[in-house]
């Protein structure tokens, strides 16, 4: 290993340690690590910019703008209350319904946005029913990570994979991932209903309060609702057609975002730019530059070569190794930096003679997204919901989460393993 490669590896590992420790905000750590890569001459500024995936960033920013305006209409609160009334406030049925709403929402919005929209309504409904919100909140966390796995725009790892692998379209993600995700959802919901069943009981008089809520009052601006849903729908249609249109998903998302800003008026411009999660955007920028140091110094290609030797280049063994490694790594560390490191590694495996990379990409996606359910620190949505729950007086401890999260993760990954084997490897 040359001096540059050694310095790049040390910088990368130190950055990782600080990200995991959470002593300093992860965005500051990632950007400083990236800056040091340039300062120490591992990559120059031009190389660093070349490695930043602007398609990933554009897609994230565009969807953040569309969702932040749509949320102002109250439509997400409307859906939650309407659904609660449809099941007549039955606590177990509510657990299933809120879980499904979260899963579907996370398929087309990002996980963090989805939980931020559903959690406040969950607290309100739980208070009316006089039950603990924790079973609902934990189910929503798990379903946000599971549902987000089904599409290219549902979870950052999928956005990154879809952007890096041009041969994979928006529809490819749905046709390859949605079937197994539906099966995972059924088994995980059965498990959650089983373990929470004794905690979810409410009397008839309490359930009647839910029926008295008026979901129509939640819609605050009907004109804005029509505009936002129209643009959101057209944007999602654009994602389905992006390969036929020869357009990147970022172009479609940003086009939709600024068309919505045009028709809603300049008054929303400053509002939405305050709502964009700039810390997440710059976290991505820092990671792309950090990983560029490993790519340019040959570390990634060496790791790929070692992995192929270890598995003998055998597709089934390599797929399962990536699936389980991704799952356990994503339970302990943020899946975004892990996936940022794995993408060039899998590409290098292709250059070394592995011709069928498709099972490896789906293994990476399923492992990285579903592994986030294992521990409280596994995904951003987990930490955000736990923080909101703590503020309401219902703390979700690391151990409490792990006792339920690890089985959920193992169930999900085992089902994914069987699916990958039956669909791609026989």
C-alpha positions as CSV (number, residue, x, y, z in Angstrom):
1,X,0.0,0.0,0.0
2,X,1.4,3.4,-1.1
3,X,1.6,6.4,1.2
4,X,-1.4,8.1,-0.5
5,X,-3.5,5.0,-0.1
6,X,-2.4,4.7,3.6
7,X,-3.3,8.3,4.3
8,X,-6.7,8.0,2.5
9,X,-7.6,4.8,4.5
10,X,-6.6,6.5,7.8
11,X,-8.7,9.6,7.0
12,X,-11.7,7.4,6.0
13,X,-11.5,5.2,9.1
14,X,-11.1,8.2,11.4
15,X,-14.1,9.9,9.8
16,X,-16.1,6.7,10.3
17,X,-15.2,6.5,13.9
18,X,-16.3,10.1,14.6
19,X,-19.6,9.5,12.6
20,X,-20.3,6.4,14.7
21,X,-19.4,8.2,18.0
22,X,-21.9,11.0,17.3
23,X,-19.8,13.3,19.5
24,X,-19.7,15.8,16.6
25,X,-22.5,16.2,14.0
26,X,-22.0,13.7,11.2
27,X,-22.2,16.4,8.5
28,X,-19.3,18.4,10.0
29,X,-17.2,15.2,10.3
30,X,-17.9,14.1,6.7
31,X,-17.2,17.6,5.2
32,X,-13.9,17.9,7.2
33,X,-12.9,14.4,6.2
34,X,-13.6,15.4,2.6
35,X,-11.6,18.6,2.9
36,X,-8.6,16.7,4.4
37,X,-8.7,14.4,1.4
38,X,-8.1,17.4,-0.8
39,X,-5.7,19.2,1.5
40,X,-3.4,16.1,1.8
41,X,-3.4,15.8,-2.0
42,X,-5.2,12.4,-2.2
43,X,-7.6,13.9,-4.7
44,X,-7.6,17.4,-6.2
45,X,-10.7,19.6,-6.2
46,X,-11.6,18.7,-9.8
47,X,-11.5,15.0,-9.0
48,X,-13.5,15.5,-5.8
49,X,-16.3,17.4,-7.7
50,X,-16.3,14.6,-10.4
51,X,-17.0,12.0,-7.8
52,X,-20.0,13.9,-6.2
53,X,-23.2,12.3,-7.5
54,X,-25.3,15.3,-8.3
55,X,-28.2,13.1,-9.5
56,X,-28.6,11.8,-5.9
57,X,-28.4,15.3,-4.5
58,X,-30.9,16.7,-7.1
59,X,-33.4,13.9,-6.5
60,X,-33.3,14.4,-2.7
61,X,-33.6,18.2,-2.9
62,X,-36.5,18.1,-5.5
63,X,-38.5,15.6,-3.4
64,X,-37.9,17.6,-0.2
65,X,-39.3,20.7,-1.9
66,X,-42.4,18.9,-3.2
67,X,-43.1,17.1,0.1
68,X,-42.6,20.1,2.3
69,X,-45.3,22.1,0.3
70,X,-47.7,19.1,0.1
71,X,-47.4,18.6,3.9
72,X,-48.7,22.2,4.5
73,X,-52.1,21.2,3.1
74,X,-52.8,18.8,6.0
75,X,-53.4,15.9,3.6
76,X,-51.2,13.4,5.5
77,X,-53.1,14.1,8.8
78,X,-56.4,13.7,6.9
79,X,-55.4,10.3,5.6
80,X,-54.3,9.1,9.1
81,X,-57.6,10.2,10.8
82,X,-59.7,8.9,8.0
83,X,-58.0,5.5,8.2
84,X,-58.4,5.4,12.0
85,X,-62.1,6.0,11.7
86,X,-62.4,3.3,9.0
87,X,-61.2,0.7,11.5
88,X,-63.4,2.2,14.2
89,X,-60.5,2.9,16.5
90,X,-59.6,-0.8,17.1
91,X,-56.0,-0.6,18.5
92,X,-54.6,-3.7,16.7
93,X,-56.3,-2.8,13.4
94,X,-54.9,0.7,13.8
95,X,-51.4,-0.7,14.3
96,X,-51.7,-2.5,10.9
97,X,-53.3,0.6,9.2
98,X,-50.7,3.1,10.4
99,X,-47.9,0.7,9.5
100,X,-49.3,0.3,6.0
101,X,-49.7,4.1,5.6
102,X,-46.1,4.6,6.7
103,X,-44.8,1.9,4.4
104,X,-46.6,3.3,1.3
105,X,-45.6,6.8,2.2
106,X,-42.0,5.8,2.6
107,X,-42.0,4.2,-0.8
108,X,-42.5,7.6,-2.5
109,X,-41.3,10.1,0.1
110,X,-38.2,9.8,2.2
111,X,-38.4,7.9,5.5
112,X,-37.7,10.8,7.7
113,X,-40.4,13.0,6.1
114,X,-42.9,10.1,6.4
115,X,-42.4,9.5,10.1
116,X,-42.4,13.3,10.8
117,X,-45.9,13.4,9.2
118,X,-47.4,10.3,10.8
119,X,-45.9,10.5,14.4
120,X,-47.8,13.6,15.6
121,X,-51.1,12.0,14.5
122,X,-50.1,8.8,16.2
123,X,-49.6,10.6,19.5
124,X,-53.1,12.2,19.1
125,X,-54.9,8.9,18.4
126,X,-53.0,7.0,21.2
127,X,-54.0,9.8,23.7
128,X,-57.7,9.4,22.6
129,X,-57.5,5.6,23.0
130,X,-55.6,5.9,26.3
131,X,-52.9,3.4,25.1
132,X,-49.2,3.6,24.9
133,X,-48.0,5.1,21.5
134,X,-44.8,3.0,21.6
135,X,-46.1,-0.1,19.8
136,X,-47.4,2.2,17.0
137,X,-44.2,4.3,16.9
138,X,-41.9,1.2,16.7
139,X,-44.1,-0.4,14.0
140,X,-43.9,2.9,12.0
141,X,-40.1,2.9,12.3
142,X,-39.9,-0.6,11.0
143,X,-42.3,0.0,8.2
144,X,-40.7,3.2,7.1
145,X,-37.5,1.3,6.5
146,X,-39.2,-1.7,4.9
147,X,-41.5,0.4,2.7
148,X,-38.7,2.7,1.6
149,X,-36.9,-0.4,0.2
150,X,-39.6,-1.0,-2.5
151,X,-38.7,1.9,-4.8
152,X,-35.7,3.8,-6.1
153,X,-36.7,7.0,-4.3
154,X,-37.8,5.5,-1.0
155,X,-34.5,5.2,0.8
156,X,-31.1,6.9,0.3
157,X,-29.2,3.6,-0.5
158,X,-31.6,3.0,-3.4
159,X,-31.3,6.5,-4.7
160,X,-27.5,6.1,-4.6
161,X,-27.6,2.7,-6.4
162,X,-30.1,3.9,-9.0
163,X,-28.0,6.9,-9.7
164,X,-24.7,4.9,-9.9
165,X,-26.1,2.1,-12.1
166,X,-27.6,3.6,-15.2
167,X,-29.0,0.3,-16.4
168,X,-31.4,0.1,-13.5
169,X,-34.6,2.1,-14.1
170,X,-37.2,3.3,-11.6
171,X,-39.4,0.3,-12.8
172,X,-36.6,-2.1,-12.3
173,X,-36.5,-1.3,-8.6
174,X,-40.3,-1.8,-8.2
175,X,-40.4,-5.1,-10.2
176,X,-37.3,-6.5,-8.4
177,X,-37.8,-5.2,-4.8
178,X,-41.6,-4.6,-4.3
179,X,-42.5,-8.4,-4.5
180,X,-40.2,-9.4,-1.7
181,X,-41.0,-6.2,0.4
182,X,-44.7,-7.2,0.3
183,X,-43.8,-10.6,1.8
184,X,-41.5,-9.0,4.4
185,X,-44.3,-6.6,5.4
186,X,-46.8,-9.4,6.0
187,X,-44.4,-11.5,8.1
188,X,-43.1,-8.5,10.1
189,X,-46.7,-7.2,10.7
190,X,-47.7,-10.6,12.0
191,X,-44.7,-10.6,14.3
192,X,-45.5,-7.1,15.6
193,X,-49.2,-7.8,16.2
194,X,-48.2,-11.0,18.1
195,X,-45.7,-9.2,20.5
196,X,-47.8,-6.1,21.0
197,X,-51.3,-7.7,21.2
198,X,-51.6,-7.6,25.0
199,X,-50.7,-3.9,25.2
200,X,-53.4,-2.8,22.7
201,X,-56.8,-2.7,24.2
202,X,-59.4,0.1,24.3
203,X,-63.0,0.3,25.6
204,X,-65.9,1.1,23.3
205,X,-66.4,4.6,24.9
206,X,-62.8,5.5,24.2
207,X,-63.0,4.2,20.6
208,X,-66.1,6.3,20.0
209,X,-63.9,9.5,20.4
210,X,-62.0,8.6,17.3
211,X,-65.3,8.4,15.3
212,X,-66.1,12.0,16.5
213,X,-62.9,13.4,14.9
214,X,-63.5,15.3,11.7
215,X,-60.7,14.5,9.2
216,X,-62.0,17.2,6.8
217,X,-60.9,19.9,9.2
218,X,-57.3,18.9,8.7
219,X,-57.3,20.1,5.1
220,X,-56.1,23.7,5.4
221,X,-55.8,24.8,1.8
222,X,-57.8,23.0,-0.9
223,X,-56.2,24.9,-3.8
224,X,-52.7,24.2,-2.6
225,X,-53.7,20.5,-2.1
226,X,-54.8,20.2,-5.8
227,X,-51.7,21.9,-7.0
228,X,-49.3,19.8,-4.8
229,X,-50.9,16.4,-5.5
230,X,-51.1,17.1,-9.2
231,X,-47.3,17.9,-9.3
232,X,-46.5,15.0,-7.0
233,X,-48.5,12.6,-9.2
234,X,-46.9,13.9,-12.4
235,X,-43.4,13.7,-10.9
236,X,-44.0,10.0,-9.9
237,X,-45.2,9.3,-13.4
238,X,-42.1,11.0,-14.7
239,X,-40.0,8.6,-12.5
240,X,-41.7,5.6,-14.1
241,X,-40.9,7.0,-17.6
242,X,-37.5,8.5,-17.0
243,X,-35.6,6.0,-19.2
244,X,-38.1,6.3,-22.1
245,X,-37.8,10.1,-21.7
246,X,-33.9,9.9,-21.5
247,X,-34.0,12.0,-18.4
248,X,-32.3,11.5,-15.0
249,X,-34.5,11.2,-12.0
250,X,-33.0,14.4,-10.5
251,X,-34.1,16.4,-13.5
252,X,-37.7,15.1,-13.1
253,X,-37.7,15.8,-9.3
254,X,-36.2,19.3,-9.7
255,X,-38.5,20.2,-12.6
256,X,-41.5,19.1,-10.6
257,X,-40.3,21.0,-7.5
258,X,-39.8,24.3,-9.4
259,X,-43.1,23.9,-11.4
260,X,-44.8,23.6,-8.0
261,X,-43.0,26.7,-6.7
262,X,-44.0,28.6,-9.9
263,X,-47.7,27.8,-9.5
264,X,-47.9,28.2,-5.7
265,X,-46.1,31.6,-5.7
266,X,-42.9,33.1,-4.4
267,X,-44.2,33.2,-0.9
268,X,-43.2,29.5,-0.5
269,X,-39.7,29.9,-1.9
270,X,-38.0,30.9,1.4
271,X,-40.2,28.5,3.3
272,X,-39.1,25.4,1.3
273,X,-35.5,26.3,1.3
274,X,-35.6,26.4,5.1
275,X,-37.3,23.0,5.0
276,X,-34.6,21.3,2.9
277,X,-32.4,19.1,5.0
278,X,-29.1,20.8,4.1
279,X,-27.3,18.8,6.7
280,X,-28.2,15.6,4.9
281,X,-27.2,17.0,1.5
282,X,-23.8,18.1,2.7
283,X,-23.3,14.8,4.5
284,X,-23.7,13.1,1.1
285,X,-21.2,15.6,-0.5
286,X,-18.6,14.8,2.2
287,X,-19.1,11.0,1.8
288,X,-18.8,11.1,-2.0
289,X,-15.5,12.9,-1.7
290,X,-14.2,10.7,1.1
291,X,-15.0,7.5,-1.0
292,X,-13.3,9.2,-4.0
293,X,-10.0,9.0,-2.0
294,X,-10.4,5.2,-1.6
295,X,-11.3,4.8,-5.3
296,X,-8.5,6.9,-6.7
297,X,-5.8,5.2,-4.5
298,X,-6.9,1.7,-5.5
299,X,-8.1,0.6,-2.1
300,X,-11.7,-0.2,-3.3
301,X,-10.4,-2.3,-6.2
302,X,-8.1,-4.2,-3.8
303,X,-11.0,-4.9,-1.5
304,X,-13.1,-6.1,-4.4
305,X,-10.3,-8.4,-5.6
306,X,-9.9,-9.8,-2.0
307,X,-13.7,-10.4,-1.8
308,X,-13.7,-12.3,-5.1
309,X,-10.8,-14.5,-3.9
310,X,-12.6,-15.1,-0.6
311,X,-15.9,-16.2,-2.3
312,X,-14.1,-17.8,-5.3
313,X,-16.1,-15.4,-7.5
314,X,-19.1,-17.6,-6.9
315,X,-22.3,-15.5,-7.4
316,X,-24.4,-17.1,-4.7
317,X,-21.8,-16.8,-2.0
318,X,-20.9,-13.2,-3.0
319,X,-24.6,-12.2,-3.0
320,X,-25.3,-13.7,0.4
321,X,-22.1,-12.1,1.8
322,X,-23.1,-8.7,0.5
323,X,-26.7,-9.1,1.9
324,X,-25.7,-10.1,5.4
325,X,-22.7,-7.8,5.6
326,X,-24.9,-4.9,4.5
327,X,-27.6,-5.8,7.0
328,X,-25.3,-6.0,10.0
329,X,-23.2,-3.1,9.0
330,X,-26.3,-0.9,8.5
331,X,-27.6,-1.9,12.0
332,X,-24.5,-0.5,13.6
333,X,-23.5,2.3,11.3
334,X,-25.3,4.7,9.0
335,X,-26.1,2.8,5.8
336,X,-25.3,5.9,3.6
337,X,-21.5,5.8,4.0
338,X,-21.6,2.0,3.8
339,X,-23.4,2.0,0.5
340,X,-21.2,4.8,-0.8
341,X,-18.2,2.5,-0.2
342,X,-19.9,-0.6,-1.6
343,X,-21.0,0.8,-4.9
344,X,-17.5,1.2,-6.4
345,X,-16.5,-2.1,-4.9
346,X,-19.3,-4.0,-6.7
347,X,-18.5,-2.1,-9.9
348,X,-14.9,-3.3,-9.6
349,X,-16.1,-6.9,-9.2
350,X,-17.8,-6.5,-12.6
351,X,-14.5,-5.3,-14.1
352,X,-12.8,-8.3,-12.6
353,X,-14.9,-10.8,-14.5
354,X,-18.2,-11.1,-12.6
355,X,-20.7,-10.8,-15.4
356,X,-24.0,-10.9,-13.6
357,X,-24.0,-8.0,-11.0
358,X,-27.8,-7.7,-10.7
359,X,-28.2,-10.0,-7.7
360,X,-25.3,-8.1,-6.0
361,X,-27.1,-4.8,-6.4
362,X,-30.4,-6.1,-5.0
363,X,-28.5,-7.8,-2.2
364,X,-26.9,-4.5,-1.3
365,X,-30.2,-2.6,-1.5
366,X,-32.1,-5.1,0.7
367,X,-29.3,-5.6,3.2
368,X,-28.6,-1.9,3.7
369,X,-32.2,-0.7,3.8
370,X,-33.6,-3.6,6.0
371,X,-30.6,-3.7,8.3
372,X,-31.5,-0.2,9.5
373,X,-34.2,-1.9,11.6
374,X,-31.8,-3.8,13.7
375,X,-30.7,-1.1,16.2
376,X,-31.9,2.3,17.2
377,X,-28.8,3.9,15.6
378,X,-29.4,2.0,12.3
379,X,-31.4,4.7,10.5
380,X,-32.2,8.4,10.8
381,X,-35.9,7.7,11.0
382,X,-35.3,5.5,14.1
383,X,-33.5,8.3,16.0
384,X,-36.0,11.0,15.0
385,X,-39.0,8.9,16.2
386,X,-37.2,8.0,19.4
387,X,-36.4,11.6,20.1
388,X,-40.0,12.7,19.5
389,X,-41.3,9.8,21.7
390,X,-38.9,10.8,24.5
391,X,-40.2,14.4,24.4
392,X,-43.7,13.1,24.9
393,X,-42.7,11.1,27.9
394,X,-42.4,7.7,26.3
395,X,-38.6,7.0,26.0
396,X,-37.5,4.2,23.6
397,X,-34.2,2.9,25.0
398,X,-31.5,1.3,22.9
399,X,-32.0,-2.1,24.5
400,X,-35.8,-2.0,24.3
401,X,-35.5,-1.2,20.5
402,X,-32.9,-3.9,20.0
403,X,-35.1,-6.7,21.6
404,X,-37.7,-6.1,18.8
405,X,-35.5,-4.7,16.1
406,X,-33.0,-7.5,15.8
407,X,-35.7,-10.2,15.2
408,X,-37.4,-7.9,12.7
409,X,-34.1,-7.5,10.8
410,X,-33.4,-11.2,10.8
411,X,-36.9,-12.1,9.6
412,X,-36.6,-9.5,6.8
413,X,-33.1,-10.5,5.7
414,X,-33.9,-14.3,5.8
415,X,-36.9,-13.7,3.5
416,X,-34.7,-11.6,1.2
417,X,-32.1,-14.3,1.1
418,X,-34.6,-16.9,0.0
419,X,-36.1,-14.5,-2.5
420,X,-32.7,-13.6,-4.1
421,X,-31.7,-17.3,-4.3
422,X,-35.0,-18.4,-5.9
423,X,-35.3,-15.5,-8.3
424,X,-31.7,-14.9,-9.4
425,X,-29.4,-17.7,-8.4
426,X,-31.1,-21.0,-9.3
